[in-house]
Amino acid sequence: MKKKVGLVLVVAVFMVFAASMNFSNGDGAAVNYGWFTLVPPVVSILLAFVTKNVIISLFIGVFSGAYVLHLANGSLFFAVMQAFLSVVNYALTSLADPWNAGIILQVLTIGGLIALMTKMGGAKAVAAVLSNKAKGPRSAQVITWILGILMFFDDYANSLIVGPVMRPVTDEKRISREKLAFIVDATAAPIAGIALISTWVGYEVGLIKDGYEAIGETVNAYSIFIQTLPYRFYNFLMLVFVLATALLLKEFGPMLNAEKRARKRNAQDAEDLSVVTATELDEMEPVEGIKLSVWNMVIPIGTLIIAAFVGFYFNGYAAIMESGEAAAIEVLKTSPVSLLAIQEAFGASDASIVLFQAALLASIVAMTMGVSKKIFTWGEAVDTWINGMKSLIVTGAILLLAWSLSAVIGELGTAEFLVSLLSDSMPAFLLPSIIFILGSIISFATGTSYGAMGILMPLAIPLSAALSNDPEFIVMTTGAVLTGAIFGDHCSPISDTTILSSMGAGADHLEHVKTQLLYAIVVATIAVVFGFIPVGLGISIWIVMPIAMIVTVATVYFFGKHVEEPVTDSSK
């Protein structure tokens, strides 16, 4: 292990030293960092897999990127001190951003809410009910998949709610924490990205609108968004893939080994669970002697969902009325409860703030319920809420470093460099495939789908319009941008939803990344070979999509190996 870490560090040092020889100019002029823009993501990802420590890996990744930046304007040794100071500044700037601060508050507050519901016995009661429905690993996974789809409105809410709710059930049915994290992750961003109403829609629609304006066309961007849905191969195929593995009980690659270990685990043995998770579960055991009731979870979660939907609407409504476009204002005035009005309002809302507000309200409701039922006092309720927050402090630290890495990557121009490598002339039919692959690479390297979308959309729409006069071809390429960006958001080790999914499921983060990465690559390959290439050649999407889905299921069936159900299930 030490040799591997040392090798990675030597490579990193060599890269930044070579950088100093190549682009240090000392005159403050603009610098083309070239291949050295890849130093931060490469170092972070390699160290993450080698050291198994995400925080250290991210910190060194941010530091290495800042070091490369300062090499252009200073000496080799002066850059070290400046790089350290820059890491601090990146962290402070990331936390000062209202959106990021809202996400941190949202994560911590939902952690507190989960602790309250658990202490009240609500989570245990729901788990008991679901356990009755979940007769074995197959049904438990399907139920998790369904819950993930029901949380379509936001990927963060999905990751933070479904994992903790289903964790006791999947533990009992001897499903690995890695598989639970995979199901949660695969129904987070892939669902939120294609939902007709979600916290993603506004950003996606805005990019589409700007892209079409770049080619001189004024379009109904939401209509174009809907037209792209059939071309979101990765999103739909990933959902099919997860369901196929659950129903067939077949796995391959690292996930197969994780599932085999979980099946052999004694029902009372938690040795393979992380120390943090085991401690958390001990602290959050329901109060002794209380009557377990599903309402102790249904009501707070219901409050969270309803408050989120209401908050999305009114927050977006206020934003549009204050500084929105005339067309959106007119829609809200004339048809305030129409689907289009709701979509406009949701798209303009600040999801981070709304979900924080909704989680805070749900927490107050949970506290009030617990006090009224004499489960705990107000003081004990607050202590429980704070303890729940503590369990997600590590998540907050990882998110902060991930945002800092994104900032330094932006300054280096990593995404632009990757685009420049693959933006040469190409046959028109290959453009959607190239755009999808490029979006996957950028989003994986940067850990953000929004960043990949923002970089590629202004390039993809004009490029597709230049290569083909077919309006459907432009729609197809637009869909390739949006679904390619989902790949990295889903499986990159530095993606926030990947981090939240592993934390919510109580799985080791690097084990989660390792076990799901092969699955993501397989689905992405099917999306290209049986999806984008055929539609690029002119074959109807209504023929291509069913065939791609069949190939996805066949891949699981023929390449997967059956994971036996626990013997104990047969006696129930």
C-alpha positions in Angstrom: 0.0 0.0 0.0 2.8 2.5 1.0 4.5 1.7 -2.3 1.4 2.5 -4.3 0.8 5.8 -2.4 4.4 6.7 -2.9 4.2 6.0 -6.6 1.1 8.2 -7.0 2.8 11.0 -5.1 6.0 10.7 -7.2 3.9 10.9 -10.4 2.1 13.9 -9.0 5.3 15.7 -8.1 6.9 14.8 -11.4 3.9 16.3 -13.2 3.9 19.5 -11.3 7.7 19.8 -11.6 7.4 19.2 -15.4 4.7 21.9 -15.4 7.1 24.4 -13.8 9.5 23.7 -16.6 6.9 24.1 -19.3 4.7 27.1 -18.4 6.3 29.1 -15.7 6.6 32.6 -17.1 6.6 34.9 -14.1 5.1 37.8 -16.1 1.4 37.1 -15.2 0.4 36.5 -18.8 -2.3 34.0 -19.6 -1.1 30.5 -19.5 -2.1 27.4 -21.5 -1.7 24.6 -19.0 -2.4 21.8 -21.5 -2.2 18.3 -20.2 -1.4 19.7 -16.7 -5.0 20.7 -16.3 -5.6 17.0 -15.6 -3.3 17.0 -12.6 -6.0 17.7 -9.9 -8.7 15.1 -11.0 -6.1 12.5 -11.9 -4.3 12.8 -8.5 -7.6 12.9 -6.6 -9.0 9.8 -8.3 -5.8 7.8 -8.2 -5.2 8.6 -4.5 -8.8 7.9 -3.6 -8.5 4.4 -5.0 -5.1 3.7 -3.5 -5.4 5.3 -0.1 -9.1 4.6 0.5 -9.2 8.0 2.2 -11.4 10.5 0.2 -10.7 13.5 2.4 -6.9 13.2 2.1 -7.2 12.5 -1.7 -9.4 15.5 -2.3 -7.2 17.8 -0.2 -4.0 16.7 -2.1 -5.9 17.1 -5.4 -6.9 20.6 -4.6 -3.4 21.4 -3.4 -1.8 20.0 -6.5 -4.1 22.0 -8.7 -3.4 25.2 -6.8 0.3 24.4 -7.0 0.1 24.1 -10.8 -1.7 27.5 -11.0 0.9 29.3 -8.8 3.9 27.8 -10.7 3.0 30.0 -13.6 3.6 33.2 -11.6 6.2 32.3 -9.0 9.1 30.1 -8.0 8.9 26.4 -7.3 9.0 26.8 -3.5 7.0 29.9 -3.3 4.2 28.1 -5.0 4.0 25.6 -2.2 3.0 28.3 0.4 0.7 30.0 -2.0 -1.0 26.6 -2.9 -1.7 25.9 0.8 -3.3 29.4 1.2 -5.3 28.8 -1.9 -6.7 25.6 -0.5 -8.0 27.6 2.4 -9.4 30.3 0.2 -11.2 27.7 -2.1 -12.8 26.1 1.0 -14.0 29.5 2.3 -15.2 30.6 -1.1 -17.1 27.3 -1.6 -18.8 27.6 1.8 -19.6 31.3 1.2 -21.6 30.4 -1.9 -25.3 30.5 -1.0 -26.1 27.4 -3.0 -23.3 25.3 -1.4 -24.1 26.7 2.1 -27.7 25.6 1.5 -26.6 22.1 0.5 -24.5 21.8 3.7 -27.4 23.0 5.8 -29.8 20.7 4.0 -27.6 17.7 4.5 -27.1 18.3 8.2 -30.8 19.1 8.8 -32.0 16.0 7.0 -29.4 14.0 9.1 -31.0 15.5 12.2 -34.5 14.6 10.9 -33.5 11.0 10.2 -32.1 10.8 13.8 -35.4 12.1 15.3 -37.5 9.6 13.3 -35.2 6.8 14.2 -35.3 7.7 17.9 -39.1 7.8 17.8 -39.1 4.3 16.3 -40.6 5.5 13.0 -37.7 4.2 10.9 -37.8 0.8 12.7 -41.6 0.6 12.2 -41.3 1.4 8.5 -38.5 -1.1 8.2 -40.6 -3.7 9.9 -43.5 -3.1 7.4 -41.2 -3.2 4.5 -39.5 -6.3 5.8 -42.9 -8.0 5.7 -43.2 -6.9 2.1 -39.6 -7.7 1.3 -39.5 -11.5 1.6 -35.9 -11.7 0.4 -33.1 -9.9 -1.4 -35.1 -9.7 -4.6 -38.1 -7.9 -3.3 -36.0 -5.7 -0.9 -34.0 -4.4 -3.9 -37.2 -3.8 -6.0 -38.8 -1.8 -3.1 -35.6 0.3 -2.8 -35.7 0.9 -6.6 -39.3 2.0 -6.4 -38.7 4.3 -3.5 -35.8 5.9 -5.4 -38.1 6.6 -8.3 -40.7 8.1 -6.0 -38.0 10.6 -4.8 -37.8 12.0 -8.4 -37.9 15.6 -7.5 -34.4 15.9 -6.2 -31.3 13.7 -6.2 -30.0 14.9 -2.9 -33.3 14.2 -1.1 -33.2 10.7 -2.7 -29.7 9.9 -1.5 -30.3 11.1 2.0 -33.7 9.5 2.6 -33.9 6.2 0.7 -30.6 4.9 2.0 -31.2 5.3 5.7 -34.8 4.1 5.4 -33.9 0.9 3.5 -30.6 0.1 5.3 -32.2 -1.9 8.1 -34.3 -3.9 5.6 -31.4 -4.7 3.2 -29.1 -5.5 6.2 -31.7 -8.1 7.4 -32.0 -9.5 3.9 -28.2 -9.7 3.7 -27.9 -7.3 0.8 -24.5 -5.6 0.8 -24.3 -1.9 1.7 -22.5 -1.5 -1.7 -25.5 -2.8 -3.6 -27.9 -0.5 -1.6 -25.7 2.5 -2.3 -25.6 1.5 -6.0 -29.4 1.3 -6.2 -29.8 4.7 -4.4 -27.2 6.3 -6.6 -28.6 4.9 -9.8 -32.1 6.3 -8.9 -30.8 9.7 -7.8 -29.3 11.8 -10.7 -30.7 9.5 -13.4 -34.2 10.1 -12.2 -33.9 13.7 -11.3 -32.4 14.5 -14.7 -35.4 13.2 -16.7 -38.2 14.1 -14.3 -40.7 16.5 -15.9 -40.7 18.5 -12.6 -37.6 18.5 -10.6 -34.8 20.7 -9.3 -32.8 19.9 -12.4 -35.3 21.0 -15.0 -34.7 24.8 -14.8 -31.0 24.5 -15.3 -31.3 22.0 -18.2 -34.0 24.1 -19.9 -32.0 27.3 -19.5 -29.0 25.7 -21.2 -31.2 24.4 -24.1 -32.6 27.9 -24.6 -29.2 29.5 -24.7 -27.9 26.9 -27.1 -30.7 27.4 -29.6 -30.3 31.2 -29.3 -26.6 30.7 -30.3 -27.8 29.3 -33.7 -30.4 32.1 -34.1 -33.5 30.1 -33.2 -36.1 30.9 -30.6 -37.8 27.8 -29.3 -39.9 26.5 -26.5 -37.0 25.1 -24.4 -39.2 23.0 -22.2 -40.7 21.4 -25.3 -37.2 20.6 -26.6 -36.4 19.2 -23.1 -39.3 16.8 -23.4 -38.2 15.8 -26.9 -34.8 14.9 -25.6 -36.2 12.3 -23.1 -36.2 9.4 -25.6 -32.5 10.0 -26.2 -31.5 9.9 -22.6 -30.2 6.3 -23.0 -27.9 6.2 -20.0 -30.7 7.3 -17.6 -33.3 4.8 -18.8 -30.9 1.9 -19.3 -29.4 2.4 -15.9 -32.9 2.1 -14.3 -33.5 -1.0 -16.4 -30.1 -2.4 -15.4 -30.8 -2.0 -11.7 -34.2 -3.6 -11.9 -32.8 -6.5 -13.9 -30.0 -7.3 -11.4 -32.7 -7.2 -8.6 -35.2 -9.4 -10.3 -32.6 -11.9 -11.7 -30.5 -11.8 -8.6 -27.4 -11.8 -10.8 -24.3 -9.7 -10.4 -20.8 -9.5 -11.9 -17.5 -7.8 -11.2 -16.7 -6.4 -7.8 -20.4 -6.2 -6.9 -20.7 -10.0 -7.2 -18.0 -10.4 -4.5 -19.7 -7.8 -2.3 -23.1 -9.6 -2.6 -21.6 -13.0 -1.9 -19.9 -11.7 1.3 -23.2 -10.2 2.4 -25.2 -13.4 1.8 -22.7 -15.3 4.0 -22.9 -12.7 6.8 -24.5 -13.9 10.0 -27.7 -11.9 10.6 -26.4 -10.8 14.0 -22.9 -10.0 12.8 -22.0 -6.4 11.9 -18.2 -6.8 11.6 -18.2 -5.7 8.0 -20.0 -2.5 8.7 -18.0 0.7 9.2 -17.3 1.8 12.8 -19.0 5.1 12.2 -22.2 3.5 10.9 -22.3 0.9 13.7 -21.9 3.7 16.4 -24.5 5.7 14.7 -27.0 2.8 14.8 -26.3 2.3 18.5 -26.9 5.9 19.3 -30.1 6.1 17.3 -31.9 3.1 18.6 -35.5 3.8 19.5 -36.4 4.7 23.1 -37.1 1.6 25.1 -40.7 0.7 25.7 -42.3 3.0 23.1 -45.0 1.7 20.7 -43.6 1.6 17.2 -45.7 3.5 14.7 -45.1 4.1 11.0 -46.7 7.5 11.4 -43.6 8.6 13.3 -41.9 8.5 10.0 -44.7 8.9 7.5 -45.8 12.3 8.9 -42.3 13.9 9.0 -41.3 12.6 5.6 -44.7 13.6 4.2 -44.1 17.1 5.7 -40.7 17.2 4.0 -42.0 16.2 0.6 -45.1 18.5 0.7 -43.1 21.4 2.1 -40.5 20.9 -0.6 -43.1 20.9 -3.4 -44.8 24.0 -2.0 -41.5 25.7 -1.4 -40.2 25.0 -4.9 -43.3 26.6 -6.3 -43.5 29.7 -4.2 -39.7 30.3 -4.1 -39.6 30.0 -7.9 -42.7 32.1 -8.2 -41.1 34.9 -6.2 -37.9 34.7 -8.2 -39.7 34.9 -11.6 -41.9 37.8 -10.5 -38.9 39.7 -9.3 -36.5 39.2 -12.2 -38.0 36.6 -14.6 -38.7 36.8 -18.3 -41.9 38.4 -19.5 -43.2 35.1 -20.9 -42.8 33.2 -17.6 -44.4 36.0 -15.7 -47.4 36.0 -18.0 -47.8 32.2 -17.6 -47.8 32.5 -13.8 -50.3 35.3 -13.9 -52.7 33.7 -16.3 -52.4 30.0 -15.4 -50.7 29.8 -12.0 -51.5 26.1 -11.5 -50.9 24.8 -15.0 -48.1 22.2 -15.6 -46.1 24.8 -17.5 -46.4 27.3 -14.6 -45.3 24.7 -12.1 -42.4 23.7 -14.3 -41.3 27.4 -14.6 -41.6 27.9 -10.9 -39.7 24.8 -10.0 -37.0 25.6 -12.5 -36.5 29.1 -11.0 -36.4 27.9 -7.4 -33.4 27.7 -5.2 -33.5 23.9 -4.4 -30.8 24.1 -1.7 -32.6 26.7 0.4 -36.1 25.2 -0.2 -35.0 21.7 0.9 -33.2 23.1 3.9 -36.4 25.0 4.9 -38.5 21.8 4.3 -36.2 19.6 6.3 -36.2 22.2 9.2 -40.0 22.3 9.2 -40.2 18.5 9.1 -37.7 18.4 12.0 -39.9 20.7 14.1 -42.9 18.5 13.3 -41.0 15.4 14.3 -39.9 17.0 17.6 -43.4 18.1 18.3 -44.7 14.6 17.7 -42.1 13.1 19.9 -42.7 15.5 22.8 -46.5 15.1 22.6 -46.1 11.3 22.7 -43.7 11.7 25.7 -41.0 9.9 23.8 -38.5 12.6 24.7 -38.4 16.1 26.1 -37.7 19.2 24.0 -34.1 19.2 25.3 -33.6 15.5 24.4 -35.2 16.2 21.0 -32.7 18.9 20.2 -29.8 16.7 21.4 -31.0 13.9 19.2 -31.3 16.2 16.2 -27.8 17.5 16.8 -26.4 14.0 17.1 -28.0 13.2 13.8 -26.2 16.1 12.3 -22.9 14.9 13.7 -23.1 11.7 11.6 -23.0 13.7 8.4 -20.2 16.1 9.3 -17.8 14.0 7.3 -20.2 14.3 4.3 -20.1 18.0 4.7 -16.2 18.0 4.8 -16.1 15.9 1.6 -18.6 18.1 -0.2 -16.6 21.2 0.7 -13.3 19.7 -0.7 -15.2 18.4 -3.8 -16.4 21.9 -4.5 -12.9 23.3 -3.9 -11.6 20.8 -6.4 -14.2 21.9 -8.9 -13.1 25.5 -8.4 -9.4 24.8 -9.1 -10.4 22.6 -12.1 -12.4 25.5 -13.4 -9.4 27.9 -13.1 -7.1 25.4 -14.9 -9.6 25.0 -17.7 -9.7 21.2 -17.4 -13.1 20.8 -19.1 -12.2 23.2 -22.0 -9.0 21.2 -22.6 -10.9 18.0 -22.8 -13.4 19.5 -25.2 -10.6 20.8 -27.4 -9.1 17.3 -27.7 -12.3 15.8 -29.2 -13.9 18.7 -31.0 -12.2 18.2 -34.4 -14.2 17.4 -37.5 -16.0 14.1 -37.5 -18.8 12.2 -39.3 -22.2 13.6 -38.4 -23.6 10.3 -37.2 -20.8 10.0 -34.6 -21.4 13.4 -33.1 -24.0 12.3 -30.5 -21.8 9.4 -29.4 -18.7 11.7 -29.1 -20.7 14.3 -27.2 -22.0 11.6 -24.8 -18.5 10.2 -24.3 -17.0 13.7 -23.8 -19.8 14.5 -21.3 -19.1 11.3 -19.4 -15.3 12.0 -19.2 -15.8 15.7 -18.1 -18.4 14.9 -15.5 -16.4 12.0 -14.2 -13.2 14.0 -14.0 -14.9 17.1 -12.4 -17.5 15.3 -10.4 -20.3 17.6 -11.6 -23.0 17.1 -14.2 -23.9 20.8 -14.2 -20.4 21.8 -15.1 -20.3 19.3 -18.0 -23.7 20.4 -19.3 -22.6 24.1 -19.0 -19.4 23.5 -21.0 -20.8 21.2 -23.7 -24.3 22.6 -24.5 -23.0 25.9 -26.0 -20.7 23.8 -28.3 -23.0 20.8 -29.0 -26.0 22.6 -30.4 -24.1 24.9 -32.8 -21.9 22.0 -33.9 -24.9 19.7 -34.6 -26.7 22.4 -36.5 -23.5 22.9 -38.6 -23.3 19.2 -39.4 -27.0 18.5 -40.1 -30.1 20.4 -41.1 -32.3 17.9 -39.4 -34.0 19.4 -36.3 -34.2 15.9 -34.7 -30.4 15.6 -35.0 -30.0 18.7 -32.8 -32.5 17.3 -30.3 -30.6 14.0 -30.3 -27.2 15.7 -29.6 -28.8 17.9 -26.9 -30.0 14.7 -25.2 -26.5 13.3 -25.5 -25.1 16.2 -23.5 -27.7 15.9 -20.8 -27.4 12.1 -20.4 -23.6 12.1 -20.8 -23.3 14.5 -17.9 -25.3 12.1 -15.7 -22.6 9.4 -16.0 -20.0 11.3 -13.9 -22.6 12.6 -11.5 -23.6 9.0 -10.9 -20.3 7.3 -10.5 -17.4 9.8 -10.0 -15.7 9.4 -6.6 -15.8 13.2 -6.2 -19.4 13.6 -7.2 -21.6 15.0 -4.4 -24.5 12.5 -5.1 -22.0 9.6 -5.1 -20.7 10.8 -1.7 -24.2 11.2 -0.3 -25.4 7.8 -1.6 -22.5 6.0 0.1 -23.1 7.9 3.3 -26.9 7.4 3.3 -26.5 3.7 2.7 -23.8 3.4 5.3 -21.3 2.0 2.8 -17.6 2.7 2.5 -17.3 5.4 -0.1 -14.5 3.9 -2.1 -16.1 0.5 -2.0 -19.3 2.0 -3.4 -17.4 3.7 -6.2 -15.4 0.5 -7.0 -18.4 -1.8 -7.1 -20.6 0.5 -9.2 -18.0 1.8 -11.7 -18.0 -1.3 -13.9 -21.8 -1.3 -14.0 -21.8 2.4 -15.0 -19.2 1.7 -17.8 -21.2 -1.3 -19.1 -24.4 0.7 -19.3 -22.6 3.7 -20.9 -21.1 1.3 -23.5 -24.6 -0.1 -24.3 -25.9 3.5 -24.6 -23.3 4.3 -27.3 -23.2 1.0 -29.2 -26.9 0.2 -29.2 -28.2 3.7 -28.7 -26.5 6.8 -30.1 -24.7 5.1 -33.0 -27.9 3.5 -34.4 -30.0 6.7 -34.0 -27.1 8.7 -35.5 -27.4 6.5 -38.5 -31.1 7.3 -38.8 -32.8 4.3 -37.2 -35.9 5.3 -35.3 -35.6 5.8 -31.6 -38.7 3.7 -31.1 -36.8 0.8 -32.5 -33.5 1.6 -30.9 -34.6 2.1 -27.3 -36.5 -1.2 -26.9 -33.5 -3.1 -28.4 -31.1 -1.3 -26.1 -33.2 -2.2 -23.1 -33.3 -5.9 -24.2 -29.5 -5.8 -24.6 -29.2 -4.4 -21.1 -31.3 -7.2 -19.6 -29.5 -9.8 -21.7 -26.1 -8.5 -20.4 -27.2 -9.1 -16.8 -28.7 -12.5 -17.7 -25.7 -13.9 -19.6 -22.8 -12.2 -17.9 -24.1 -12.1 -14.4 -23.8 -14.9 -11.9 -26.6 -15.9 -9.7 -26.3 -14.8 -6.0 -28.1 -17.3 -3.8 -30.7 -16.1 -1.4 -30.0 -16.6 2.3 -31.1 -20.0 3.6 -33.1 -18.3 6.4 -35.5 -16.7 3.9 -36.9 -20.0 2.9 -38.2 -20.7 6.4 -40.2 -17.5 6.6 
